[in-house]
Amino acid sequence: MTNNLQPTSLGERHRLLDVLRGFALLGVLLANMASHSGYFFLSETGRAALNLTQTDHVVEWLEHFLIEGKFYSLFSMLFGIGFALQMKRAAAFDINFTARFRKRLVIMFIIGLIHAILLYVGDILTVYALTGFVLILFRNASNRFLLRSAFVLLLLPVIQYGIFWGMKS
């Protein structure tokens, strides 16, 4: 088993996935632009002092409804698809996928950490890198186990919410 895998050639790439990645990144950029403007951190008094027009309120609503949080989901799905494609390609060439993917995740984590420290504390790369390490644990799981795990993970916020609000009572 080797660890030498060449980058995917242009002809082998899934162009639709590349377009979707670009679209997702554009959405993340738009969402980040809104948060970087500082508008979301203004108090009600600060927002009132801006004398916003009806158009401003419509744009704010559209940004919230169409952009905020939506593109992170798409980008996350594409991260998982990329994981599956890399795993499949490595298997076709009899290459140690896990070692290669871990190395990429460490590099992603370092880049994300540098970005979070120097530019933007809300950087998502560190989260993707850490999640990628968990994803490796599930790579050989059966569909049944994956479905059960997804169900449990989807229930966790509901359980956490119930515990949190139950403790407040």
LOMI-723814 format. One record per residue: x, y, z of N, C-alpha, C, O, CB in turn. Coordinates in nm, 3 decimals, decimal comma. Glycine has a CB too. Layout:
N
<<X Y Z> <X Y Z> <X Y Z> <X Y Z> <X Y Z>>
...
end
This chain:
169
<<0,085 -0,118 0,000> <0,000 0,000 0,000> <0,089 0,124 0,000> <0,183 0,134 0,078> <-0,097 0,000 0,123>>
<<0,059 0,216 -0,086> <0,139 0,337 -0,101> <0,062 0,458 -0,048> <-0,056 0,448 -0,014> <0,178 0,360 -0,248>>
<<0,129 0,570 -0,042> <0,065 0,693 0,004> <0,080 0,802 -0,101> <0,064 0,921 -0,071> <0,125 0,740 0,139>>
<<0,111 0,762 -0,226> <0,138 0,858 -0,332> <0,019 0,865 -0,428> <-0,003 0,774 -0,507> <0,266 0,820 -0,408>>
<<-0,056 0,972 -0,420> <-0,173 0,992 -0,506> <-0,160 1,129 -0,571> <-0,143 1,230 -0,502> <-0,306 0,979 -0,426>>
<<-0,169 1,131 -0,701> <-0,157 1,256 -0,775> <-0,289 1,333 -0,769> <-0,396 1,273 -0,752> <-0,117 1,229 -0,922>>
<<-0,283 1,466 -0,782> <-0,407 1,545 -0,785> <-0,498 1,499 -0,899> <-0,451 1,451 -1,002> <-0,376 1,696 -0,799>>
<<-0,626 1,516 -0,880> <-0,724 1,480 -0,981> <-0,705 1,567 -1,104> <-0,694 1,689 -1,094> <-0,868 1,493 -0,926>>
<<-0,701 1,504 -1,221> <-0,684 1,582 -1,344> <-0,813 1,657 -1,375> <-0,920 1,623 -1,323> <-0,645 1,489 -1,464>>
<<-0,802 1,758 -1,459> <-0,918 1,840 -1,494> <-1,030 1,756 -1,554> <-1,148 1,781 -1,527> <-0,877 1,951 -1,592>>
<<-0,995 1,658 -1,634> <-1,095 1,571 -1,696> <-1,167 1,481 -1,598> <-1,280 1,439 -1,622> <-1,031 1,488 -1,802>>
<<-1,101 1,449 -1,485> <-1,160 1,361 -1,384> <-1,247 1,435 -1,283> <-1,324 1,373 -1,211> <-1,050 1,287 -1,311>>
<<-1,235 1,566 -1,279> <-1,306 1,644 -1,177> <-1,456 1,643 -1,204> <-1,500 1,632 -1,319> <-1,254 1,789 -1,173>>
<<-1,532 1,653 -1,100> <-1,678 1,664 -1,109> <-1,710 1,814 -1,114> <-1,713 1,881 -1,011> <-1,751 1,592 -0,988>>
<<-1,734 1,863 -1,233> <-1,751 2,008 -1,251> <-1,870 2,062 -1,172> <-1,864 2,173 -1,119> <-1,768 2,041 -1,398>>
<<-1,977 1,986 -1,165> <-2,095 2,032 -1,091> <-2,058 2,055 -0,944> <-2,103 2,154 -0,884> <-2,210 1,929 -1,102>>
<<-1,979 1,967 -0,886> <-1,937 1,984 -0,746> <-1,851 2,110 -0,731> <-1,863 2,182 -0,632> <-1,859 1,862 -0,697>>
<<-1,765 2,136 -0,829> <-1,683 2,257 -0,824> <-1,770 2,382 -0,831> <-1,746 2,480 -0,760> <-1,580 2,258 -0,939>>
<<-1,872 2,379 -0,918> <-1,964 2,493 -0,930> <-2,041 2,511 -0,799> <-2,056 2,623 -0,750> <-2,063 2,472 -1,049>>
<<-2,089 2,401 -0,742> <-2,161 2,410 -0,615> <-2,072 2,461 -0,502> <-2,116 2,537 -0,417> <-2,218 2,273 -0,577>>
<<-1,944 2,419 -0,502> <-1,850 2,470 -0,401> <-1,834 2,621 -0,416> <-1,834 2,694 -0,317> <-1,713 2,400 -0,414>>
<<-1,819 2,667 -0,539> <-1,807 2,811 -0,563> <-1,932 2,885 -0,519> <-1,923 2,992 -0,458> <-1,780 2,838 -0,710>>
<<-2,048 2,829 -0,549> <-2,175 2,888 -0,508> <-2,185 2,894 -0,356> <-2,227 2,995 -0,299> <-2,294 2,808 -0,567>>
<<-2,147 2,785 -0,289> <-2,150 2,780 -0,142> <-2,054 2,882 -0,083> <-2,088 2,951 0,014> <-2,116 2,639 -0,091>>
<<-1,935 2,893 -0,140> <-1,838 2,992 -0,090> <-1,889 3,134 -0,109> <-1,868 3,219 -0,023> <-1,703 2,975 -0,161>>
<<-1,956 3,160 -0,221> <-2,014 3,292 -0,243> <-2,119 3,322 -0,136> <-2,123 3,433 -0,082> <-2,077 3,302 -0,384>>
<<-2,202 3,225 -0,105> <-2,302 3,243 0,000> <-2,240 3,267 0,136> <-2,287 3,353 0,211> <-2,393 3,123 0,006>>
<<-2,135 3,192 0,168> <-2,064 3,212 0,296> <-2,003 3,352 0,299> <-2,009 3,421 0,401> <-1,954 3,104 0,316>>
<<-1,946 3,395 0,186> <-1,888 3,529 0,178> <-1,995 3,635 0,202> <-1,972 3,730 0,278> <-1,821 3,551 0,040>>
<<-2,111 3,621 0,139> <-2,219 3,718 0,158> <-2,265 3,721 0,304> <-2,289 3,829 0,359> <-2,337 3,685 0,066>>
<<-2,279 3,604 0,365> <-2,320 3,598 0,505> <-2,214 3,662 0,595> <-2,247 3,735 0,689> <-2,345 3,452 0,548>>
<<-2,087 3,636 0,565> <-1,980 3,694 0,646> <-1,969 3,844 0,627> <-1,936 3,917 0,720> <-1,847 3,629 0,612>>
<<-1,998 3,892 0,505> <-1,994 4,037 0,482> <-2,096 4,107 0,571> <-2,068 4,212 0,628> <-2,022 4,070 0,333>>
<<-2,212 4,048 0,582> <-2,316 4,108 0,667> <-2,272 4,110 0,813> <-2,293 4,210 0,882> <-2,448 4,031 0,653>>
<<-2,211 4,002 0,859> <-2,170 4,001 1,000> <-2,047 4,089 1,023> <-2,034 4,150 1,129> <-2,140 3,858 1,046>>
<<-1,958 4,097 0,925> <-1,838 4,181 0,940> <-1,871 4,330 0,936> <-1,791 4,413 0,981> <-1,738 4,148 0,830>>
<<-1,986 4,365 0,882> <-2,022 4,507 0,876> <-2,046 4,565 1,015> <-2,042 4,686 1,034> <-2,147 4,526 0,790>>
<<-2,070 4,477 1,112> <-2,094 4,523 1,248> <-2,241 4,551 1,277> <-2,278 4,576 1,391> <-2,015 4,646 1,275>>
<<-2,324 4,545 1,174> <-2,466 4,576 1,190> <-2,533 4,485 1,293> <-2,613 4,530 1,374> <-2,538 4,565 1,056>>
<<-2,499 4,356 1,289> <-2,562 4,260 1,380> <-2,525 4,282 1,526> <-2,593 4,233 1,616> <-2,525 4,119 1,339>>
<<-2,418 4,355 1,548> <-2,372 4,378 1,685> <-2,424 4,509 1,744> <-2,400 4,541 1,860> <-2,220 4,378 1,689>>
<<-2,498 4,585 1,662> <-2,554 4,711 1,709> <-2,673 4,685 1,802> <-2,747 4,588 1,784> <-2,597 4,799 1,591>>
<<-2,689 4,771 1,898> <-2,807 4,764 1,985> <-2,927 4,816 1,905> <-2,911 4,869 1,795> <-2,786 4,848 2,117>>
<<-3,044 4,801 1,961> <-3,165 4,855 1,896> <-3,153 5,006 1,876> <-3,196 5,059 1,774> <-3,291 4,822 1,978>>
<<-3,094 5,073 1,974> <-3,074 5,218 1,964> <-2,979 5,251 1,850> <-3,003 5,344 1,773> <-3,019 5,276 2,097>>
<<-2,872 5,173 1,839> <-2,775 5,194 1,731> <-2,836 5,171 1,594> <-2,808 5,244 1,500> <-2,655 5,104 1,749>>
<<-2,920 5,068 1,583> <-2,987 5,040 1,456> <-3,087 5,149 1,421> <-3,099 5,188 1,305> <-3,057 4,904 1,461>>
<<-3,158 5,199 1,522> <-3,257 5,305 1,498> <-3,189 5,432 1,450> <-3,247 5,507 1,371> <-3,336 5,334 1,627>>
<<-3,067 5,457 1,496> <-2,995 5,578 1,457> <-2,952 5,575 1,310> <-2,914 5,679 1,255> <-2,872 5,597 1,545>>
<<-2,958 5,459 1,246> <-2,916 5,448 1,106> <-3,020 5,499 1,008> <-2,989 5,518 0,890> <-2,883 5,305 1,075>>
<<-3,142 5,522 1,052> <-3,250 5,567 0,964> <-3,264 5,477 0,842> <-3,258 5,523 0,728> <-3,226 5,712 0,919>>
<<-3,284 5,349 0,867> <-3,295 5,252 0,758> <-3,427 5,269 0,683> <-3,529 5,302 0,742> <-3,283 5,110 0,813>>
<<-3,421 5,244 0,554> <-3,541 5,253 0,469> <-3,610 5,118 0,465> <-3,559 5,018 0,517> <-3,504 5,301 0,325>>
<<-3,726 5,116 0,403> <-3,799 4,990 0,386> <-3,716 4,892 0,302> <-3,717 4,772 0,328> <-3,936 5,015 0,319>>
<<-3,645 4,943 0,204> <-3,559 4,859 0,121> <-3,451 4,792 0,206> <-3,421 4,674 0,186> <-3,493 4,942 0,009>>
<<-3,393 4,866 0,300> <-3,292 4,809 0,389> <-3,350 4,693 0,469> <-3,285 4,590 0,487> <-3,238 4,917 0,485>>
<<-3,472 4,710 0,517> <-3,537 4,604 0,595> <-3,567 4,481 0,509> <-3,554 4,368 0,555> <-3,666 4,656 0,660>>
<<-3,607 4,504 0,383> <-3,634 4,393 0,291> <-3,504 4,318 0,263> <-3,502 4,195 0,265> <-3,696 4,445 0,159>>
<<-3,396 4,390 0,239> <-3,266 4,327 0,213> <-3,220 4,249 0,336> <-3,166 4,139 0,323> <-3,160 4,433 0,175>>
<<-3,241 4,305 0,455> <-3,204 4,235 0,579> <-3,283 4,105 0,592> <-3,227 4,001 0,627> <-3,228 4,325 0,702>>
<<-3,413 4,110 0,563> <-3,496 3,991 0,572> <-3,452 3,887 0,469> <-3,441 3,768 0,500> <-3,644 4,028 0,550>>
<<-3,426 3,933 0,345> <-3,380 3,841 0,240> <-3,248 3,775 0,278> <-3,229 3,655 0,257> <-3,366 3,915 0,106>>
<<-3,157 3,854 0,333> <-3,027 3,800 0,375> <-3,047 3,694 0,483> <-2,985 3,588 0,479> <-2,933 3,912 0,428>>
<<-3,134 3,723 0,577> <-3,159 3,628 0,685> <-3,228 3,502 0,632> <-3,190 3,390 0,669> <-3,246 3,693 0,795>>
<<-3,327 3,519 0,547> <-3,408 3,407 0,499> <-3,335 3,323 0,394> <-3,345 3,200 0,395> <-3,538 3,458 0,442>>
<<-3,262 3,387 0,303> <-3,202 3,316 0,190> <-3,054 3,282 0,206> <-3,006 3,188 0,143> <-3,219 3,398 0,067>>
<<-2,983 3,354 0,290> <-2,837 3,337 0,295> <-2,788 3,283 0,429> <-2,719 3,181 0,433> <-2,769 3,467 0,266>>
<<-2,824 3,349 0,535> <-2,768 3,320 0,667> <-2,784 3,172 0,705> <-2,897 3,124 0,720> <-2,835 3,408 0,772>>
<<-2,674 3,103 0,721> <-2,675 2,964 0,763> <-2,706 2,862 0,655> <-2,682 2,743 0,674> <-2,772 2,948 0,871>>
<<-2,758 2,905 0,541> <-2,798 2,811 0,436> <-2,677 2,753 0,363> <-2,675 2,633 0,333> <-2,890 2,880 0,336>>
<<-2,579 2,833 0,336> <-2,467 2,789 0,255> <-2,369 2,704 0,333> <-2,292 2,627 0,275> <-2,397 2,908 0,196>>
<<-2,369 2,717 0,466> <-2,283 2,630 0,547> <-2,329 2,485 0,533> <-2,246 2,394 0,529> <-2,286 2,674 0,696>>
<<-2,459 2,464 0,525> <-2,513 2,329 0,508> <-2,469 2,270 0,374> <-2,425 2,155 0,368> <-2,667 2,329 0,517>>
<<-2,481 2,349 0,268> <-2,438 2,304 0,136> <-2,289 2,273 0,137> <-2,246 2,171 0,084> <-2,470 2,410 0,029>>
<<-2,211 2,361 0,196> <-2,066 2,341 0,201> <-2,032 2,216 0,282> <-1,940 2,143 0,247> <-1,997 2,465 0,261>>
<<-2,105 2,192 0,389> <-2,082 2,073 0,472> <-2,113 1,946 0,393> <-2,039 1,848 0,400> <-2,168 2,078 0,600>>
<<-2,223 1,948 0,319> <-2,258 1,833 0,237> <-2,149 1,806 0,133> <-2,112 1,691 0,109> <-2,394 1,855 0,169>>
<<-2,099 1,913 0,072> <-1,993 1,898 -0,028> <-1,864 1,846 0,035> <-1,789 1,773 -0,030> <-1,967 2,031 -0,098>>
<<-1,838 1,883 0,160> <-1,722 1,831 0,233> <-1,735 1,679 0,246> <-1,638 1,606 0,224> <-1,709 1,898 0,373>>
<<-1,853 1,632 0,282> <-1,877 1,488 0,294> <-1,866 1,416 0,161> <-1,811 1,306 0,154> <-2,013 1,464 0,354>>
<<-1,918 1,476 0,055> <-1,908 1,416 -0,078> <-1,762 1,408 -0,120> <-1,717 1,308 -0,175> <-1,990 1,497 -0,182>>
<<-1,687 1,515 -0,094> <-1,544 1,515 -0,125> <-1,470 1,405 -0,051> <-1,382 1,340 -0,106> <-1,482 1,651 -0,091>>
<<-1,506 1,385 0,076> <-1,448 1,278 0,157> <-1,473 1,143 0,089> <-1,381 1,063 0,073> <-1,508 1,278 0,300>>
<<-1,598 1,118 0,049> <-1,634 0,990 -0,013> <-1,561 0,971 -0,146> <-1,514 0,861 -0,175> <-1,786 0,983 -0,036>>
<<-1,551 1,076 -0,226> <-1,481 1,066 -0,355> <-1,332 1,039 -0,335> <-1,273 0,959 -0,408> <-1,502 1,193 -0,437>>
<<-1,271 1,107 -0,238> <-1,129 1,084 -0,211> <-1,106 0,941 -0,162> <-1,009 0,877 -0,201> <-1,077 1,185 -0,107>>
<<-1,195 0,893 -0,077> <-1,183 0,758 -0,024> <-1,194 0,655 -0,138> <-1,118 0,559 -0,144> <-1,291 0,732 0,084>>
<<-1,290 0,676 -0,227> <-1,310 0,586 -0,341> <-1,189 0,588 -0,435> <-1,145 0,483 -0,482> <-1,438 0,625 -0,418>>
<<-1,137 0,706 -0,461> <-1,022 0,719 -0,551> <-0,898 0,654 -0,491> <-0,823 0,586 -0,562> <-0,994 0,868 -0,581>>
<<-0,877 0,674 -0,362> <-0,761 0,613 -0,296> <-0,771 0,460 -0,301> <-0,671 0,393 -0,321> <-0,751 0,661 -0,149>>
<<-0,891 0,407 -0,282> <-0,910 0,261 -0,288> <-0,880 0,208 -0,427> <-0,824 0,100 -0,441> <-1,054 0,224 -0,246>>
<<-0,918 0,283 -0,531> <-0,893 0,240 -0,668> <-0,744 0,231 -0,698> <-0,703 0,150 -0,781> <-0,960 0,337 -0,766>>
<<-0,663 0,312 -0,632> <-0,518 0,312 -0,654> <-0,444 0,239 -0,542> <-0,321 0,244 -0,535> <-0,467 0,455 -0,665>>
<<-0,518 0,170 -0,454> <-0,460 0,097 -0,340> <-0,369 0,186 -0,256> <-0,254 0,152 -0,229> <-0,383 -0,026 -0,390>>
<<-0,424 0,300 -0,217> <-0,348 0,399 -0,140> <-0,407 0,410 -0,001> <-0,529 0,400 0,017> <-0,350 0,538 -0,212>>
<<-0,322 0,431 0,099> <-0,365 0,446 0,238> <-0,441 0,578 0,253> <-0,381 0,684 0,272> <-0,242 0,441 0,335>>
<<-0,571 0,570 0,243> <-0,656 0,689 0,247> <-0,650 0,760 0,381> <-0,638 0,882 0,387> <-0,798 0,652 0,215>>
<<-0,659 0,683 0,489> <-0,670 0,742 0,622> <-0,550 0,830 0,655> <-0,567 0,942 0,703> <-0,684 0,633 0,727>>
<<-0,430 0,781 0,629> <-0,310 0,860 0,659> <-0,308 0,988 0,577> <-0,276 1,095 0,628> <-0,183 0,777 0,631>>
<<-0,342 0,976 0,451> <-0,343 1,094 0,362> <-0,448 1,196 0,407> <-0,421 1,316 0,412> <-0,370 1,051 0,216>>
<<-0,567 1,147 0,439> <-0,675 1,237 0,479> <-0,644 1,305 0,612> <-0,671 1,423 0,629> <-0,808 1,161 0,488>>
<<-0,586 1,230 0,706> <-0,547 1,289 0,835> <-0,446 1,402 0,814> <-0,456 1,507 0,878> <-0,487 1,182 0,929>>
<<-0,351 1,380 0,725> <-0,250 1,484 0,696> <-0,319 1,609 0,642> <-0,286 1,720 0,682> <-0,144 1,431 0,595>>
<<-0,413 1,591 0,552> <-0,487 1,704 0,496> <-0,568 1,776 0,603> <-0,576 1,899 0,602> <-0,579 1,658 0,383>>
<<-0,627 1,700 0,695> <-0,705 1,760 0,803> <-0,617 1,840 0,898> <-0,657 1,947 0,945> <-0,780 1,652 0,881>>
<<-0,497 1,790 0,926> <-0,404 1,864 1,012> <-0,366 1,996 0,945> <-0,363 2,100 1,011> <-0,276 1,780 1,042>>
<<-0,338 1,992 0,816> <-0,304 2,115 0,742> <-0,423 2,211 0,743> <-0,406 2,331 0,764> <-0,262 2,082 0,596>>
<<-0,544 2,158 0,720> <-0,664 2,241 0,723> <-0,683 2,305 0,860> <-0,718 2,423 0,870> <-0,788 2,158 0,685>>
<<-0,659 2,227 0,965> <-0,674 2,279 1,101> <-0,575 2,391 1,128> <-0,611 2,493 1,186> <-0,655 2,166 1,203>>
<<-0,451 2,373 1,086> <-0,348 2,477 1,107> <-0,384 2,604 1,032> <-0,374 2,714 1,087> <-0,209 2,425 1,062>>
<<-0,426 2,591 0,906> <-0,467 2,708 0,828> <-0,586 2,777 0,896> <-0,588 2,900 0,908> <-0,504 2,668 0,682>>
<<-0,684 2,699 0,939> <-0,800 2,755 1,008> <-0,764 2,824 1,138> <-0,819 2,929 1,170> <-0,901 2,647 1,035>>
<<-0,671 2,765 1,213> <-0,627 2,823 1,339> <-0,557 2,957 1,316> <-0,583 3,055 1,386> <-0,534 2,727 1,414>>
<<-0,470 2,961 1,217> <-0,400 3,086 1,183> <-0,502 3,191 1,141> <-0,495 3,307 1,183> <-0,296 3,063 1,069>>
<<-0,597 3,151 1,057> <-0,700 3,244 1,011> <-0,785 3,295 1,128> <-0,817 3,413 1,136> <-0,790 3,177 0,906>>
<<-0,820 3,203 1,219> <-0,902 3,241 1,335> <-0,828 3,337 1,427> <-0,888 3,429 1,483> <-0,945 3,117 1,413>>
<<-0,699 3,316 1,443> <-0,620 3,402 1,531> <-0,594 3,538 1,468> <-0,604 3,641 1,536> <-0,487 3,335 1,566>>
<<-0,561 3,540 1,340> <-0,519 3,665 1,276> <-0,633 3,743 1,211> <-0,628 3,866 1,207> <-0,417 3,635 1,173>>
<<-0,736 3,675 1,160> <-0,836 3,746 1,080> <-0,978 3,739 1,134> <-1,042 3,843 1,153> <-0,835 3,692 0,943>>
<<-1,028 3,618 1,157> <-1,170 3,605 1,189> <-1,191 3,490 1,286> <-1,166 3,375 1,253> <-1,253 3,584 1,060>>
<<-1,238 3,524 1,403> <-1,256 3,424 1,508> <-1,363 3,320 1,472> <-1,363 3,211 1,528> <-1,293 3,493 1,640>>
<<-1,451 3,352 1,381> <-1,557 3,261 1,341> <-1,517 3,166 1,229> <-1,604 3,112 1,160> <-1,677 3,339 1,298>>
<<-1,388 3,145 1,209> <-1,340 3,060 1,101> <-1,399 2,920 1,112> <-1,411 2,865 1,222> <-1,187 3,052 1,103>>
<<-1,437 2,863 1,000> <-1,504 2,733 0,997> <-1,408 2,619 0,966> <-1,443 2,503 0,985> <-1,616 2,735 0,896>>
<<-1,288 2,649 0,917> <-1,195 2,543 0,877> <-1,155 2,453 0,993> <-1,141 2,332 0,976> <-1,071 2,603 0,817>>
<<-1,138 2,511 1,112> <-1,101 2,428 1,227> <-1,214 2,330 1,260> <-1,189 2,215 1,297> <-1,069 2,516 1,350>>
<<-1,337 2,375 1,248> <-1,452 2,288 1,275> <-1,458 2,175 1,172> <-1,481 2,060 1,208> <-1,585 2,369 1,274>>
<<-1,437 2,209 1,043> <-1,436 2,106 0,940> <-1,324 2,006 0,964> <-1,345 1,885 0,948> <-1,421 2,169 0,801>>
<<-1,207 2,052 1,002> <-1,095 1,962 1,027> <-1,126 1,867 1,142> <-1,105 1,746 1,131> <-0,968 2,042 1,058>>
<<-1,176 1,920 1,252> <-1,209 1,835 1,367> <-1,321 1,737 1,333> <-1,318 1,621 1,374> <-1,249 1,921 1,488>>
<<-1,420 1,784 1,259> <-1,529 1,697 1,217> <-1,479 1,589 1,122> <-1,527 1,476 1,123> <-1,640 1,779 1,150>>
<<-1,381 1,624 1,039> <-1,321 1,527 0,948> <-1,258 1,410 1,021> <-1,265 1,296 0,975> <-1,218 1,594 0,861>>
<<-1,195 1,438 1,136> <-1,137 1,329 1,214> <-1,246 1,235 1,266> <-1,225 1,114 1,272> <-1,055 1,386 1,333>>
<<-1,360 1,290 1,303> <-1,473 1,206 1,346> <-1,528 1,129 1,226> <-1,564 1,012 1,239> <-1,585 1,293 1,411>>
<<-1,533 1,194 1,111> <-1,583 1,131 0,989> <-1,502 1,006 0,955> <-1,557 0,907 0,906> <-1,579 1,230 0,872>>
<<-1,372 1,010 0,979> <-1,286 0,894 0,952> <-1,335 0,771 1,029> <-1,330 0,659 0,978> <-1,139 0,925 0,989>>
<<-1,382 0,792 1,151> <-1,430 0,680 1,233> <-1,552 0,612 1,171> <-1,576 0,494 1,196> <-1,463 0,729 1,374>>
<<-1,629 0,685 1,092> <-1,752 0,632 1,034> <-1,733 0,578 0,891> <-1,829 0,533 0,830> <-1,858 0,740 1,033>>
<<-1,613 0,583 0,838> <-1,592 0,554 0,696> <-1,629 0,412 0,655> <-1,668 0,391 0,540> <-1,449 0,578 0,661>>
<<-1,619 0,316 0,744> <-1,651 0,177 0,709> <-1,781 0,128 0,773> <-1,809 0,009 0,773> <-1,537 0,085 0,750>>
<<-1,858 0,219 0,828> <-1,981 0,182 0,897> <-2,090 0,141 0,797> <-2,091 0,186 0,683> <-2,031 0,299 0,984>>
<<-2,179 0,057 0,844> <-2,291 0,014 0,759> <-2,392 0,128 0,746> <-2,394 0,221 0,826> <-2,360 -0,113 0,819>>
<<-2,473 0,119 0,643> <-2,577 0,221 0,623> <-2,673 0,225 0,741> <-2,719 0,332 0,780> <-2,655 0,194 0,493>>
<<-2,702 0,110 0,798> <-2,792 0,102 0,913> <-2,733 0,178 1,032> <-2,802 0,256 1,098> <-2,818 -0,045 0,952>>
<<-2,605 0,156 1,058> <-2,538 0,225 1,169> <-2,533 0,376 1,142> <-2,555 0,456 1,233> <-2,395 0,170 1,189>>
<<-2,504 0,414 1,017> <-2,499 0,557 0,982> <-2,636 0,622 1,002> <-2,644 0,734 1,053> <-2,453 0,575 0,836>>
<<-2,742 0,553 0,962> <-2,877 0,607 0,979> <-2,911 0,623 1,127> <-2,967 0,726 1,167> <-2,980 0,515 0,910>>
<<-2,879 0,524 1,207> <-2,904 0,534 1,351> <-2,822 0,646 1,414> <-2,872 0,722 1,497> <-2,872 0,400 1,421>>
<<-2,697 0,657 1,374> <-2,610 0,763 1,426> <-2,663 0,900 1,388> <-2,664 0,992 1,471> <-2,466 0,746 1,375>>
<<-2,708 0,915 1,263> <-2,764 1,042 1,218> <-2,887 1,078 1,300> <-2,906 1,193 1,338> <-2,799 1,037 1,068>>
<<-2,971 0,979 1,327> <-3,091 1,002 1,408> <-3,055 1,050 1,548> <-3,113 1,146 1,598> <-3,176 0,874 1,416>>
<<-2,959 0,984 1,610> <-2,914 1,023 1,745> <-2,856 1,163 1,742> <-2,886 1,245 1,829> <-2,810 0,922 1,800>>
<<-2,771 1,192 1,643> <-2,709 1,324 1,634> <-2,813 1,434 1,610> <-2,798 1,545 1,660> <-2,605 1,326 1,522>>
<<-2,916 1,403 1,533> <-3,023 1,501 1,511> <-3,104 1,524 1,638> <-3,158 1,633 1,658> <-3,115 1,454 1,398>>
<<-3,114 1,423 1,723> <-3,189 1,438 1,848> <-3,110 1,512 1,956> <-3,170 1,569 2,047> <-3,228 1,302 1,899>>
<<-2,978 1,511 1,947> <-2,897 1,572 2,052> <-2,934 1,717 2,084> <-2,947 1,751 2,201> <-2,753 1,567 2,013>>
<<-2,953 1,804 1,984> <-2,991 1,942 2,017> <-3,126 1,950 2,089> <-3,145 2,034 2,177> <-2,996 2,027 1,891>>
<<-3,219 1,863 2,051> <-3,350 1,862 2,116> <-3,335 1,820 2,262> <-3,394 1,882 2,351> <-3,448 1,766 2,041>>
<<-3,257 1,716 2,286> <-3,233 1,669 2,423> <-3,160 1,777 2,502> <-3,196 1,806 2,617> <-3,151 1,538 2,422>>
<<-3,058 1,835 2,441> <-2,982 1,941 2,507> <-3,073 2,059 2,542> <-3,064 2,116 2,651> <-2,864 1,988 2,418>>
<<-3,159 2,097 2,450> <-3,254 2,206 2,472> <-3,345 2,173 2,591> <-3,367 2,257 2,677> <-3,338 2,232 2,345>>
<<-3,397 2,050 2,594> <-3,484 2,008 2,703> <-3,413 2,010 2,837> <-3,470 2,053 2,938> <-3,539 1,871 2,676>>
<<-3,289 1,963 2,840> <-3,211 1,963 2,964> <-3,185 2,106 3,009> <-3,201 2,139 3,126> <-3,078 1,886 2,946>>
<<-3,143 2,191 2,914> <-3,111 2,330 2,947> <-3,232 2,401 3,006> <-3,222 2,465 3,111> <-3,061 2,404 2,823>>
<<-3,346 2,391 2,938> <-3,465 2,461 2,985> <-3,526 2,393 3,106> <-3,592 2,458 3,187> <-3,568 2,471 2,874>>
<<-3,505 2,262 3,120> <-3,552 2,192 3,239> <-3,476 2,235 3,363> <-3,533 2,242 3,472> <-3,539 2,043 3,220>>
<<-3,347 2,265 3,348> <-3,265 2,310 3,460> <-3,302 2,452 3,500> <-3,287 2,490 3,616> <-3,117 2,303 3,425>>
<<-3,351 2,532 3,404> <-3,388 2,671 3,432> <-3,516 2,678 3,516> <-3,538 2,775 3,588> <-3,407 2,749 3,301>>
<<-3,600 2,575 3,505> <-3,731 2,577 3,575> <-3,715 2,556 3,723> <-3,815 2,554 3,796> <-3,823 2,471 3,518>>
end
